[in-house]
Amino acid sequence: MNYIAPWWLPGGNAQTIWPAVYSRRKRPAVGHSSTCYLRERWATPDGDFIDLDWLAVPPTDTLLVMFHGLEGSSSSHYALAFADYARQRGFNYVVPHFRGCSGEINLAPRAYHSGDYEEIGWVLQGLRQKHAGRILAVGVSLGGNALLRWAEEAGSQAGHVVDAVASISAPVDLAASGRAIGRGLNRQVYSRMFLASMKPKALLKLQQHPGLFNAQAMRDADDLYAFDNIFTAPLHGFKNTDDYWARASAKPQLACIQVPTLVVNAKNDPFVPASSLPQAVNVGSFVTLWQPRHGGHVGFARGNPPGHLRALPEQVGGWLDTQGIPHG
């Protein structure tokens, strides 16, 4: 990936925060044909639901699927940037929401997590049944790690479902990223930001399912390690945070991937340490690594102030577009 950060965004924190907070973005409403997104609700096998937001464009041969990051949605800055790219390229585009992230609390005694590959697989299989042409899947941060975990578990079958996948700023070593986000400035800025959204949603889940976890322990949780220990790990079949982070990390099994895959990580990502990133010896022939020096966490802004966010979808989307042969 040929990326150099603009002069006015020095350092990984600035390159992370500006796109998320100050970028000029539109937050389209959903559910009406006159808006950018059309919402579709799918019933899950366990009696729950997920919401998928579709770009309102005519059907085409290529479908681009975006799996969002922690507490993200179809209105996240990166999701909107990829929506603009898909519209310009004439692709269909859909953002499946992880449970509880579409603006409405889900029903089951569970949420979502970084290793949620079974949910990813269920969604992709459903999309394959609806779409006969190319399917290109991209995952961002948590969604990127979960997408990679799906590709690892699917092995040679992944190519029957998608033509190519890409991950962006995925914390493929969850323990390393957990340690990084739990200390110093990261703890004060990023951990607080995520917990401000995650803890109230967890407490709503407790109202739905009394006794699911200890409410006071949740209120006292002050970092993601504690949150995952109280909520994420036990609700999704893990012993504790350490077990969750170890089993859900994509890095140890990247060599198992057998579908064209792009893994993008900036080396100055504030909470995905460069020392934790995979190297060529960790991956097989299907995996391409892009590790630019700059970019932050899902940043990659370009241009003079106020800049733009086209670089990431253009380069990642361009790589995906070279993969696979249209089915039609």
Buried (B, 14 or more C-beta within 10 A) or exposed (E): BEBEBBEEBEEBBBBBBBBBEEBEBEEBEBEEEEEBBBBBEEEBEEEBBBBBBBBBBEEBBBBBBBBBBBBBBBBBBBBBBBBBBBBEBEBBBBBBBBBBBBEEBBBBBBBBBBBBBEBBBBBBEBBBEEBEBBBBBBBBBBBBBBBBBBBBBBEEEBBEBBBBBBBBBBBBBBBBBBBBBBEEEBBEBBBEBBBEEBBEBBBEBBEEEEEBBEBEEBEEBBBBBBBBBBBBBBBBEBEEBBBBBBBBBBBBBBBBBBBBBBBBBBBBBBBBBBEBBBEEEBBEEBBBBBBBEBBBBBBBBBEEEEBBBBBBBBBBBEBBBEBBEEEE
